[in-house]
Amino acid sequence: MMVLASVDMFGSIPLATYVIVRSAKLGVIPWKSWADTHYNYSRVMQIPAFVWKNDPVLVQGLEMYRWVLVACAFVFFAFFGCADEARRHYRLAYTSLASRISLGSSSTLPRASHAYVIQTFCLRDSWTHMYPALLT
């Protein structure tokens, strides 16, 4: 968790600094009133792509927003999807599926793993008690 927090810190501080500097360069508009702030607040403008793609700052901001989300998803999976517990669940799911479609020999795959995988992925007692035949 400390490493994840460190990655978050080293990723968000430069990004936030960039956004603050870019906003400061555009200028600060003085605040008038809440009525002015919320004027046309619910209006959704539809702007053709050829118009907004001519503004390189806008294109850069939109593309950065789009790909930062993807990068965050990969970082999150790298920390939690590759942990020992997750790999153990992946292995159990693979052995269960492999035995059902005959990828491995049934003598090397224990029957208990099928019941464990079904119970783990089917919310334990809330689902498996209605279909006990799946556990055998």
C-alpha positions in Angstrom: 0.0 0.0 0.0 2.9 2.3 0.7 4.3 1.7 -2.8 0.9 2.4 -4.3 0.6 5.6 -2.3 4.1 6.6 -3.5 3.3 5.9 -7.1 0.1 8.0 -6.7 2.0 10.8 -5.1 4.7 10.9 -7.8 2.1 10.7 -10.5 -0.4 13.2 -9.3 1.9 16.0 -8.1 3.5 16.6 -11.5 0.1 16.3 -13.2 -1.6 18.7 -10.8 1.4 21.1 -11.2 1.0 21.0 -15.0 -2.7 21.7 -14.8 -2.2 24.6 -12.3 0.5 26.2 -14.5 -1.5 25.7 -17.7 -4.6 27.3 -16.0 -2.5 30.2 -14.7 -1.2 30.9 -18.2 -4.7 31.1 -19.6 -5.5 33.8 -17.1 -7.7 34.3 -14.1 -11.2 35.5 -14.6 -12.5 37.5 -11.6 -15.5 36.0 -9.8 -18.7 38.0 -10.2 -21.6 36.0 -8.6 -23.1 32.6 -8.2 -25.7 33.5 -10.8 -22.9 34.2 -13.3 -21.0 31.0 -12.3 -24.1 28.8 -12.9 -25.4 30.6 -16.0 -26.1 28.0 -18.7 -24.8 25.3 -16.4 -27.0 22.6 -17.8 -26.3 23.4 -21.4 -24.3 20.8 -23.3 -22.5 22.2 -26.3 -21.9 20.0 -29.3 -18.7 21.0 -31.0 -17.6 19.4 -34.3 -14.2 17.6 -34.1 -12.7 19.7 -36.8 -13.2 22.7 -34.6 -11.7 21.4 -31.3 -8.9 19.5 -33.0 -7.5 22.8 -34.2 -6.7 23.8 -30.6 -3.5 21.9 -29.7 -3.8 22.7 -26.0 -7.3 21.3 -25.9 -6.3 18.2 -27.8 -3.4 17.6 -25.5 -5.6 17.9 -22.4 -8.2 15.5 -23.8 -5.7 12.9 -24.9 -3.8 13.2 -21.6 -7.0 12.7 -19.7 -7.9 9.7 -21.8 -4.6 7.9 -21.5 -4.0 8.7 -17.8 -7.1 6.7 -17.0 -5.7 3.7 -18.9 -2.3 4.1 -17.2 -3.9 4.2 -13.7 -5.8 1.0 -14.5 -2.6 -0.8 -15.5 -0.9 0.4 -12.3 -3.8 -0.7 -10.2 -3.8 -4.1 -11.8 0.0 -4.4 -11.4 -0.3 -3.9 -7.7 -3.5 -6.0 -7.0 -3.9 -8.3 -9.9 -0.4 -9.8 -9.6 -0.5 -10.5 -5.9 -0.1 -14.0 -4.5 -3.7 -14.3 -3.6 -4.9 -13.2 -7.0 -2.5 -15.6 -8.8 -3.8 -18.4 -6.6 -7.4 -17.6 -7.7 -6.3 -17.4 -11.3 -4.7 -20.8 -11.0 -7.8 -22.3 -9.4 -10.1 -20.8 -12.1 -7.7 -22.1 -14.9 -7.6 -25.6 -13.4 -11.4 -25.7 -13.1 -11.9 -24.6 -16.7 -9.1 -26.8 -18.0 -10.6 -29.9 -16.4 -14.0 -29.0 -17.9 -12.7 -28.7 -21.4 -10.1 -31.5 -21.1 -7.0 -29.4 -21.4 -5.3 -31.3 -18.6 -5.6 -34.9 -17.4 -8.3 -35.3 -14.8 -6.0 -37.4 -12.6 -3.7 -34.5 -11.9 -6.5 -32.0 -11.1 -8.1 -32.6 -7.7 -11.9 -32.5 -7.5 -11.8 -30.4 -4.4 -10.6 -27.4 -6.4 -13.8 -27.4 -8.5 -15.9 -27.0 -5.4 -13.6 -24.3 -4.0 -13.7 -22.3 -7.2 -17.4 -22.5 -7.5 -17.9 -21.5 -3.9 -15.4 -18.7 -4.2 -16.8 -17.2 -7.4 -20.5 -17.8 -6.6 -20.7 -15.9 -3.3 -20.3 -18.9 -1.1 -23.5 -20.0 0.6 -25.9 -17.6 -1.0 -25.8 -19.3 -4.4 -24.3 -22.8 -4.0 -27.0 -24.0 -1.5 -29.5 -23.8 -4.3 -27.4 -25.9 -6.7 -25.6 -28.5 -4.6 -25.0 -30.7 -7.6 -22.4 -28.3 -8.9 -20.2 -29.0 -5.9 -19.8 -32.7 -6.6 
